[in-house]
């Protein structure tokens, strides 16, 4: 299915959902769930909180879908609803990050020491990368997560965030460079404008 056909199909589903079709709304949410989850994770940076917040977003969407004025702009509308709901949810959170001793306790369950060390090393590397991603300014982190975690195309990202494809490309290049610098121990205090 071509991109324009997908948009027409999504617009038709959005019209049906706006008019009260629960099936159409379920299809819309299901097809947009992967990038939506990435967008919310970008704000909350916690998997459990993300899952909880996604439920809140579903409630808000159900309550406000009848107010959707432009069905052809469902994705940007959903992105705005998700971002605002996640920001509200983040303000309510007072959860402390997982402590190192909790991670070590989880690793002790494994009898194979070598395997446990290998897993710990991979987790540490993964945490380093995640920490580097978390340190990105929000506009770069958002694009990076949508591209690399949700595997969205440049055009899809541009549509969801309401920016140009060129801006998506620039932000991705800069995000990758900032992550590489962070992992290499370099600190880049200068944040680009785009």
Residue pairs with C-beta under 8 A, 6 or more apart in sequence:
1 9
3 155
7 72
10 28
10 31
10 74
10 75
11 71
11 72
11 74
12 71
13 24
13 25
13 27
13 28
13 74
14 24
14 28
14 65
14 68
14 71
14 72
14 74
15 71
16 23
16 24
17 24
17 25
17 28
17 65
17 68
18 65
18 66
18 68
18 71
20 66
25 61
25 62
25 65
28 74
28 78
29 36
29 58
29 61
32 75
32 78
33 54
34 150
34 151
34 152
35 146
35 150
35 152
35 156
35 160
36 54
36 57
36 78
36 79
36 82
37 50
37 54
37 150
38 145
38 146
38 149
38 150
38 152
39 79
39 82
39 83
39 86
39 142
39 145
39 146
39 160
40 50
40 53
40 54
40 57
40 82
40 85
40 86
41 47
41 50
41 145
41 149
42 138
42 141
42 142
42 145
42 146
43 83
43 86
43 87
43 89
43 90
44 50
44 53
44 86
44 89
44 90
44 93
45 134
46 93
46 95
49 89
49 90
49 93
49 95
52 89
53 85
53 86
53 89
56 85
56 89
57 81
57 82
57 85
57 86
60 81
60 85
61 78
61 81
64 81
68 74
68 77
70 77
75 159
75 160
76 159
76 160
76 161
76 162
79 160
79 161
79 162
103 120
103 123
107 116
107 119
107 120
108 116
110 116
110 119
128 183
129 179
129 183
131 182
132 178
132 179
132 182
132 183
133 141
133 144
133 145
133 175
133 179
134 141
135 178
135 182
136 144
136 175
136 178
136 179
137 191
139 171
140 171
140 174
140 175
140 178
141 175
142 161
143 157
143 161
143 168
143 171
143 172
143 175
144 171
144 172
144 175
144 176
144 179
146 152
146 156
146 157
146 160
146 161
147 154
147 157
147 168
147 172
152 160
154 165
154 168
154 169
155 165
157 163
157 168
158 164
158 165
158 167
158 168
161 168
167 194
170 194
171 194
174 192
174 194
177 188
178 188
181 187
181 188
182 188
